[in-house]
Amino acid sequence: MALTDDIGAKLDAKKPVFLTKAEREKLALQRRQNEIGDQKRRNEQILLHSRPSTDSPSSSKPSSDPSDATRYHRRDRDYDRERDYDRDRDRDRDRDRDRERDRARARDRERDRERDSESQKARERARSEKVADREREKELEAIKEQYLGSKKPKKRVIKPSEKFRFSFDWENTEDTSRDMNALYQNPHEARLLFGRGFRAGMDRREQKKLAAKNEKDLRDEIRKKEGIEEKPEEAAAQRLKEEAADMYDTFDMRVDRHWSDKKLEEMAERDWRIFREDYNIAYKGSRLPRPMRSWAESKLSNELLKAVERAGYKSPSPIQMAAIPLGLQQRDVIGVAETGSGKTAAFVLPMLTYISRLPPISEENEAEGPYAVVMAPTRELAQQIEDETVKFAHYLGIKVVSIVGGQSIEEQGFKIRQGCEVVIATPGRLIDCLERRYAVLNQCNYVVLDEADRMIDMGFEPQVVGVLDAMPSSNFKPENEEEELDEKKIYRTTYMFSATMPPAVERLARKYLRNPVVVTIGTAGKTTDLITQHVIMVREQEKLYKLQKLLDELGDKTAIVFINTKKSADTLAKNLEKGGYRVTTLHGGKSQEQREISLEGFRTKRYNVLVATDVAGRGIDIPDVAHVINYDMPNNIEMYTHRIGRTGRAGKTGVATTFLTMHDTDVFYDLKQMLTQSNSAVPPELARHEASKFKPGTIPDRPPRRNDTRPEAGYVAALQSRCEGLGWRGVANTKLAAADSSASMTG
């Protein structure tokens, strides 16, 4: 009742009140009960009026009071009106609620629509900014391409021979090795004819040995199962079978032995090819003799072989194997070999053999000059060749004279007039002796040009040509390659050795050499694999600190520090001496005596650091140089090759370290190529640098300028439009106008 009263109080309120669902249910139930109660009362009244009363006399009379009927009629009408009012009010309330819900949904949809439109605008802005950036980048690329050239990679043209060539190499996906596939873990070996047959194409001896082993294992297994011991006669028969299996018979397919296990007469063409591949020997020429495999197989005289043995040469180097047989046949030779490969002995031994066949120098022929001339680019190299030649010539009674600068030319001329078989000289001093008539070359028919490319680089080409022209020209070899040489006749023989073959050296060879045989050991201009190369990118002020750090790691070993100028060499040597290092210097500003003292002190390890210019870069043979340091990078890669060749000689390993700065861009490309070929580490700064991608003197491909007759004006116009596009209108109008005027003036 309390709830109904509350509901009634709410309904009586003037303002419309929202009823909950529970309240509406209660109200509907109450209204339904009231309707039922009213209906019952009406029915009872109707029954009372229609039925005559038996209790009272007055009840038998019909009611004549009209007020009761009116009251009942008014009450029913009020009830119906109230019910209609309640129904209309509920309907209006539901309609208002639905309308409010629709308005809320409309507001949400509008809010979502506004949010979507804002995100769409943001996406459009971002897309337009990206398009603008892309267009800006395209415009800049177009300007760069027009004025700097494009960097389009060249399309590699595949030759038909490479395109359709069959590849015999296995791919990783085709690997069917035993450790990858379980199917091949326990292969079944076929035993033909119970071990008495053979498979074709395989070594019969190995098959017999395997069959004997399988038979022995099978017999041992049977005896073990049956508990039978092996009889002595069975063991002896098994031993005979194993011995027979290890021997060849006339039906066996013989497996060829390595060339080192064969005698000289057993060597086949295939063995010689393998021999040349093993030592990386390459020939270019006709009618080539076989290389020598050892000193015993060479055709040198017994006196020279004894001298070689006393000198400690156990086995010949590749250049000696290839060049000595050619020299013994009086063939002209061009030797291209790695530095430190034993080139000196390769031309000294054939030269001494040639001289030993000639009459000895006496008072009758000493005025005609020497029999052979050896030219070297530097004094140190010439004296080193002299020491090597005297080592062998001493046993043959051959006299050797060295003619180099820095000494009295009169004394040297006196030595030549006294008579000598071999003259070792630098080109400049030798041409001076010839011009002053201290020496003549009337009977000189053997000439050796050692480090020929270095002599040409140093500007000695006129002197070399003058010496070669001073020799007799009547005994040149015939130009016809097919014509046989007369062994009894003495021909003019020319040896030319070099680590590289520049065009000037090739031009000299074409003029003075007849049908030469080019012997190449390894790759021309390549360093030996025994040298470990390190390249360090540094700043100029960091060099001394890093050098001292490397020298501290030397211990009792020796190092050569190469530098480009004489003044810098003296300055660096003084700084190192202050640091407590045992240092000596070697450069062209020192006298000959001072240079000899420095070299001797470095060889005897009185000094362990030699600071030198390129004077020491060629041919100087100092044993056991552990480290070569390029304090300054040379101007060309050939000089770099010879510098680092001072270490890693005579089969020993060595280390070469180079300090590289941004001032050495001229050699970046060649240095990168050399490091790549020798599988050495390339510093990232060098690999990324623009100068290492193109050979010096070459220009990368660039497209032709479109309708541009004045490049400066076009460049300024393009730059001006670009500045205006970026909003730099003031800068474009002032700065670029000045650039335009200066460009037109320079044009």
C-alpha positions, 0 to 999 in steps of 0.5 A: 500500500505504501508503494501504491500511495507513493505512486499515486502521490507521484501521479498527483504531482503537477510535473510529469514524473518518470516511472520505473518499470517496476512502478509501472507494473505495480500501477497496472496491476492496481488499476486492473484490480480496481477495474475488476472490483468496479465491474463486480460492483456494477454487476451487483447493482444491475442484479439488485435492480433487475431482481425483485426484492423478497425481503422488504415490500419496498424492494419490490418497487423499482427505484425511482431515484434518478441520482443513482443512475447518474452517479454510476454513469458519471463514475464510469465515464470518469474512469474511462477518461482517467484510463484514456488519460493514463494511456495517452500519458504513457504513450507520450512518455514513450514517444519522448523517450524514443525521441530523446534516444534518437537525438542522442544517437544523432549527436553520436553520429555527428560526432563520429562524422566530425572525427572521421572528417578530421582524420581524413583531413590529416591523412590528406595533409600527410599524403600531400606533404609526402608527395611534395617531398617526393617531388622536391627530391625528384627535382633535386635529383634532376638537377644533380643528374643534369650537372653532375651526371647520373650514376647508373650501374652498367648492365653487365653483358653476359657472353654466350659462352658464359650464359650457356656454360655448364656449371660443374659446381655443386650447390648447397641444395644438392648436397647429399653427403652422409652427414646430411642424409640419413639414407647414406649413413650405412651404404651397402658396398657391392662385392662383385664375384664375392670379392674377386671382381673389380669395378671399372674406373677405380684403382684395382689395387685399392679394391684388392686391399679392401677385398682382402680386409673384408675377407679377413673380417668375415673369417674372424667373425665366423671363427669367433662364432664357432669358437675356432682358433686361426691356424698358422697356415691360414694366417700366412696365407692371409698375409700373402693375400694382403701383400699381393693386394698392395702390389701392382700387377700388369692388369691393374689400372695404375694410379699416377704418382705426383711429379715430385715422386718421379724421375726427370725422364718419367715426367709427362706433359701433364706432370709439367703442367701440374708443376707449373700450376703448383709454382704459379709459373706462366710462360709466353713465347715459343720453343720453351724449355722445361723448367728445372725442378732442383739444382741437381737437374739444372745444367749448371757447371759443377763449380756453380752448383758448389757455389750455390750449395755454399751460399745456402740455396737449398731449392730454387725459387719459381723465378729461378726454376723458369728463368735459368733454363732460358738463360742457358739457351741464350734466350731473351727473357722478360721476368715479371715476378713478385718482390723478394722472389730471388730474381738476382740469382735467376740472372746471375747464374746464367750470366756466369755460365755464359762468361765461363764459356768465353776466353778469360780476360787478359792483357790482349782483350781487357781494353775491349771492355767487360763481357756482361753489364748489369744495370740497377736503378739505385746504388744500394741495389747495385752493390747488393747485386755485386755482393750476390754476384761475387758470392758465385763468381769467386769460385770461377775466377771471374772479376766483378766491378761496381760503378755507382755514383757517390764515388770517384769516377777516375778510380772506377775507370781505372778498375775497368781498364784493369780488366773485368768480366762483369760490370754492375752499374747505375745507368747515369754513372755508366753512361758517364764512363762511356762518354769519358772513354773510361769504358767501352762495351765492344765485347759486351753481349750480355746485358741485364736490366734489373728493376727496369720499371724503376729506372724508367720512372726515375728518368733513366730511359735516355741513359739506358738507351745510350748504354744499349746502343753502345753495345755491338749490334752485329750479333742480334738474334734472328727475328724469325721465331722458327729459326734455330739458334746456333749453340756455338755462336754467341748472340746478344742476350738481354735479361729484363726483370721487373715487378711491374710492366708499364708501357715504357718498359714494354716499348724498350723491350720491343726495341731491344729484345728478340723474340723474348720469353715472358716469364710471369710468377704470380700476378704482375704488380702483386705482392707475395701472399706471405705479407699481411697488409694493414691500412689505417686511416689517420689524420696527419697529427696522429701518425707519430703516436701510432708509429710509436705504438707499432714500434713498441710492439717490435721487440728485438725485430727490425722495421723499415719506415718509409717516408716521401721526402728527405727532410721529413725523414730526418725530422722523423728520425730525430723525433724517434731518437728522442723517444729512445728508439735505435734509428738510422736514416737512408735517403738520397741526401746522404753520401755513399759512405753514410748510406753504406754505414746506415745499411750495415748498421741496420743489417747487423741490428745495431739499429732496429728502425730504418727511416728511408725514402724510396731509395730503399724501396727497390731491390734492397735485400735486408734479411729478417725485416719483420715490419714495413711501415708506410708513414707516407703513402707513395704516389703510385701503387707500383712504389707501394708494391716495392716498399712492402716487398722489403718484408716477406722475403725468402719464404718468410712472413712479414707485416706491412702497415700503411698510414692513409690520409685524405691527401692520398686520394690519387691511389685510393682506387689502386690500393683498394683493388690490391687489398681486395685481390690479396684478401686483406681488410679494406678500411670502411673509410677507404671502401666508401670514399668516392675516389676508391670507386673510379680509376684516377683520370676517368670520369663516370658516365654522365648524360648530355645536358639538355638544350644547354649551351652555357652550363654555368647559366643553366646551373645558376638558373636551376639553383635559383628556381630551387631556392625560390621554391624553398622560400629563399627568394632574397638569397636567390636574387642576391647571391645567385646573381653574383654567382651568375656574373662570376660564372659568365666572367670565367666562361 
